[in-house]
Amino acid sequence: MTLTAGWTLPAPTVITAGLHFPTSVAVAADGRVYVAESGLPFGGAPRGGRVWLLDPAADRQRTLVADGLAGPVTGLTWHEDVLYVSEGGAGRISSIDADGTRKVLVDGMPGPGNYHTNMAVVGPDRKLYFSQGAMANLGVVGLDAYEMGWLRRLPHANDVPGLDIVLTGASAVTRNPLPDLPGEQATTGAFAQFGTPTEPGQRIAAALPCTAAVMRCDLDGGGLELVAWGVRNAFGLGFLPDGRLLAVDQGADDRGSRPIGNAPDLLWEIRQGAWYGWPDFVGGEPVTAPRFAPERGPALEFVLANHDELPPPERPLVEFEPHVAATKFAVVPSAAERFAGQLVVPLFGDEAPMCLPSGGPKLGRYLLRVDPTDWSTHRMTVGMPLHRPIDVAFGPDGGALYVLDFGEFEMSDEGVQARAGTGCLWRVEDWPGAMSEVED
């Protein structure tokens, strides 16, 4: 990723503060703003996700729309007076109508695991598109499950392929912390439960639903289909004005039974039937490449033996810097003539020492602009004290930019260090007219 000239934004305004680790913001056509709290009980925050309405006609008074959602809530989308809420902690997507009626549309997704059922968006074909994250870092369940602040459990679900695969039999050997698993050591293969070895040539058939995938269904939840497989954790999805589906894919980490070094986050164009390389390729390059050598384990070997039977691994539109944790994006509306069609991407930031060795500078924690004419990236200089930017949205006329901050959240050798009530939603007024280019 190469950063060129950036943006300096005009002075922002706090719309609402005191949020408990929010993940998602959505803006209705009439200017109503909805915010979803994750429901993660870090720092003493209450357990269970919530959705709030901020009504501009009522001086942005905060009204509770839904509570008791299965955390982490990972996505919130408004479409034709219906909210679509991704309840990652339960592997489901629910709708909330204008009268508050809640209905489960998608249920029974794989999990729990490293990642979850992510945000949903409505496509030009009036289908509901959503992603399902991977259960393990790179396909092998390991002891890093104990370190995940949102997981902390073992055993947990293993990955499920979206295409037919053949295994090499590569396995990881770790200590065995489970009393019901015999022996002091555990051998675990790819796409298998912890403590279950695999064999060379072992075949695993594609399944639906699957993990590390983008899927779609009808707006009522019926007709589930696979769109594409091999997208590790597409936390952010969205459509460009020309109908192309893009995904922000969070890169694998230097942790667990199959660690990898310097794996970038990626921006993909999602195409029907394509393979995006996980768990053996990153951005079209094999995980065995020297650039991906891990610090926390041996050099990687392939876990899939049938690459030649799979579609060729796709190449990304953008490689973000490793560990910046690109999350979601918003497309600049057509009303903002100069910047129309460009993307604003929040970078949540690294989670050292859990996901990479500590000691380096903090990464991410700012916004990027991505220009789809050449897929160049440009840092945005903002006048707001961001802790962990996680989502962005534009007002109906494109004249206001909303920036959602997850709040104070860091990892340490002792685990999660977080402070409840530090999430915040900012609004930047008339940003197109006041925008100026600056050198980074």
N, C-alpha and C positions, 0 to 999 in steps of 0.2 A: 504494500500500500504506500503510495507516495502522496504526501500532503502538499498542496499548493496554497495559493492565497485563500484566506478564510473570510469569515463574516463577523462583524461586530453587531450584536443585536441592540436595539433600543432598550431603555429601562423596563424591566419586567415588573409585574404586579402579582402578589400572592393572592390566589383565588380561594384556596383553603389549605390550612395547615393542620398539624396534629393527626395526620393519617398514620395508620399502622401498616407499614410496609406495603404500599399499594403497588400494583403491577400494571394496571390498564386504565386508559382513558378513552372515551368515545364521545363524539359530539353529534347531536341530532340536527336535522335540517333546520329546526327553528332556534337553534343556539343553545338548547339545553345540554348540559355537560354531565356525563356519568363517569364515576371513578370506582374502580374495584380494588378493595383491599385483599391481600393474599390470604389472610387467615392463618399465617404462620406465627406461632407463639413465641417469637424471639423477644428477648428483653422484657418479658412479662406482658407482651401484647395478648389480647384475647384470642382464643382459638376459634376458627371458623371465619370464612370469607364473607365480606359484605359488599354491597353495591350502594353507592350514594348518588343522589341527584342534586346537582347544583343549578338552580333555576335563575337565569339572569333577570327574569321579571320579578323575582322575589329577593333581589339584592343578594343573589347567590346563596340563599339559605340552603343549608344542607339537610336533605330529607332521605331517610333510610328507605331504599327500594327493596332490598333482599338481604337476609342474613342467614347464618347457619350453612353457608356453602362449604363444600369440601375443599380445604386448602391443600396445596396452594392453588388459588384462583390464578389462572395464567393468561386469560384473554377476555376481552369485552368488545363486542361489535354491535353497533346500532344499524338496523336496516328496516325501513318501512314500519316504524313504530314498534319494532320488536328488538329486544336486547338478546344477544346470544352470549352466554357466559360459559367459559371453559373451566370446569371444576377438575383440575389436574389430579387432586388427591383422591378422586373417585373414578377417574377415567371416563368422565362423561361431559356432555355439553347440554346445557339447559337453555330454554327460551323463557323470557319474561315479557309478557304482553303489557300494553299500556295500562291495564287495570290491575297489574301486579300478579296475574296468574302465572305460575311457574310450571313448566312442563319439561320433562327429560326427553331429549331428542336422540342423543347418542349415549350408549352405556356399554359397560363391559370391555372397555379398552384395556390393553395389557398394563400390568403394574401390580404393586408399586415397584419402582426401580429408580435408577439415577435420575431419569427425567419423566415427563408426564404428557398427558394430552394437552396440547397447546392451543393457541388462539384459533378461532374460526373466522372466515370471511365469506361473504356471498359473492359468487362469480357472475359474470355476464350471462351465463346460462341458468342463473337462479338455482345453482347448486351451492351447498354449504361445503367449503373446503377447509380442512384442518390438518394439523400435523400431529404425529405421535412420536415422542422422543424415544431414544434408545434406553434400554434397561441397564446397560453397562457401558463403560467408557469406550471400549473398542471390541465389544462382543463377548468378553469373558468376565463373568461375575467374580469380583475379588473382595479383599478385606477393606478396600477403600469405602465400602458401603457403610462402615462404622464411622467414617469421617464426614460423610455428607450431612450438612446441617439440617437438611429437610428430609433425610431418610433414616439414618442411624439404625439400620436393621439388617440382619442377615439370618437366614437366607432371604432373598427377594426374587422376584420374577426374572427369568432369563429372556434374552431377545428372541424374537420370532421373525423369520425372513419373509419378505414380500415376493421373492422370486425363488425358484428351486435352486438349492445350493448343494455342493459337495464339500465335505470338510477335509482338511489336510491331516487332522488328528492332533494338531498342535495344542498343547495343554499347559496350564500353569500349575506349579506346585507351591502351596503356601502352608502355613501352620493351620491347624484345624481348631477353631474356637467353639465348635458345635458339639454339645454333649451326646447328641444322638447319631453322630457320624463317627464311625470307628477309626481309630488311629490318631497319631499326633500330627500327621500331615494330610492335606486334602489336594487331590488332583482334579482340576476343573477344565473342561474343554469349552470351545466356543458354542454359543447357542444352547447351553446346557445349564442345569441347576448347579449351584455351588457344590463341589465335591463329586461331580459326575464327569468322568473322563470321556473322551470321544475317540473314534477310530479313524485311521486314514481311509478315505473312500466312503465314509458314512454320508448318506443322503438325507436331507431334510427338505420336505416339500413346502412350497409357499403356503401361507395361510392368510386369512383375512378375518379380523384385523391383524395387523403386524406392527412391528416397531420400526423406528428410524425411517418413517414413511410420511408421505402426504396422501391423504385420502379425501373422498368427497361423498356426499349423500344428498338426498332430497331435503328440502327445507323442513319436512316433517320428520326427518331422521331415517327414512327408508332408503333402500337402494344403495347400500354402502358399496363403494368401489375403490380400488387402488388407483392412484394417479401415478406415483413414482416412489421408488424405494432407494435406500442408501443415503438418506439425508439425516445426519446424526441427531440433531436437535433443532429443528426449524422453529425457533421460538417466535419468530415474526413472519407473517404472511401478508401479501397484499397484491392487488392488481394495478398495473399501469393503465393509463387511459386507453391504450391500444389493445387492452385485453390480455397482455402477458402476465402470467403469475410469477411473482418473485418470492423468494424465501431467504431469510437471514438464518444461517446455520451456524451454531456454536461449535467451535472446534474441540477436538479431543484433548485430554490433559495428560500431564506427566504424573500419573498416579495409578494405583491399582495393579492388577495382574497383567495388564497389557498397556504399560505407559508409553507415551509418545512425546517427543520434545518438539517445541516450536510449531505446533499445528495451528494454522490461522483460522479465524472465523471467516465465513464465506458468504457471498451473495450469489444466489443461483437464479436462473430462469428455469422454472419447473415445467417440464414437458411430459406429456402422457407416455408412459411405458419406459422412461429413461431410468438408468442406474447412476447414482451419484457417488458411488465408490466405497461408502462405508460398508464393512469395517477394514478394508484392505487398501483403500486409496484415499488421499486427501487432496482435493482440488485437482484431480486427474493424475496425481503422482503417487507411486506406490509408497506404502508406509515404510518400506525397506530402504528408501532413499536416505543418504547420509544426513540431509538437512533435518530429518525427523528423529535422529538418534536421541533416546531419552537419557536423563541423568539418574533416574530412579529404577532402572532395570536394564536387562540386556537388549541388544539390537532386536528389532521386531522381525518376525517371520509371518508369512501369510497364514490365515486360517481357512481361506476358501481355495479349493483346488480346481474350480471350474470357471475361472475368469473368462475363458474362451467361449463359454456357453452363455455368458451374460452380455447385455449391451455394453459397449465400450464406456468406461467411466467418463462422466461429463466434466467439462472445464468450467470454472466459475466466472462470473462477470467481474467480481471484485474479490481480492484477498485482503481482508483486514489484518491489522497487526495481531500476532498471537496474544491471546489472553485478554484482549480488550473487552470481550464479552459483548459484542454487538447484539442488541435485543430485538427491537421492532423498527418500523419505519413508517413515515407518512409521506404521501405524494403531494407536492405543492399544487394547490388548485389552479385551474386555468385563469382565474381572475388576477392572480399575481403574474402578470404577463412575462416579466423578465425571467422568472425562476420557475414558471409553470412546467410541471412534469418531472421536476427534480425531486430527490429524496432527502429527507432529514432522518438521520439514524442516531439514536442514543447509544452510547458505549457505557455499559454498566461498570466495567472495570474488573481487574483481576481478583482472584480469590486465593492468593498466596497466604499461607504455605500449603493449602489443601491441594490445589490444582497445578502448582508448579513450585520449584524450590524458591525459598524466600531469599531476600538480600538485594533484589533489584529494585528499580524505581516503581512507584505505583503506575499502573497502566489504565487507560480509558478514563471514565468519569467525565466525559464531555460529549458534545454533539458533533456529528459530521454532516456535511452536505455531499451528496453523490449526484454527479451530472451524467445522466444516461446517454448523452451524445457521445461521450468517450469513456464513461465509467471512471472518471477521475474523482478523487476524494478531496474535500476541503474542510479544514477544521473551522468550527464556528466558535467565536469568542462571545461568551454570554455574561451578562451582568447579574448573575444569580449564583449563590453559593451551593452548587450541586454536590450532593454526597454520592448518589448512585442513580443517574438518569436511566429510566427504564422504558418510557413510552412517550410518544409525541402525537399530536393531532392538530388539525387546522379547523378554524371556525368555518361556518357555511360559506362565507364570502371570501375566504382565504386571507382576510385581513388580520387575523389573530392566530398566533402560534401558542399552543398549550404544551407545556413540558412537565412531565410527571417524574418526581424524585422519590425513589424507594425509601430513602432515609439513611440513617447512620447504621452501617453494616460492614463489619470486617471479620476476617478469619484470623485465628492465631493458633499457636501450638496447643492452646487449651480449648479450642473450638470457636463457636460463633461469639463474637462480641458485637452486640447490637443494642440500640436504644429505641424503645417503642415510642410512637407518637412523633417521630421526626420526619415522616413522609410529608410531601408538599406538592401542590399543583400550582404552577406558575402560568401566567398569561403574558405574552408579549404583544402589545397593540401595534397595529399599523407597521409591522416589520418590513414589508416590501418597500415602502416609501422612505424608510429611514436606513435601509441597508447600505453599508459601505464596505468595500473590499480593503483588507489589510494583509500585510505579509506576516506569515507565521514566524 
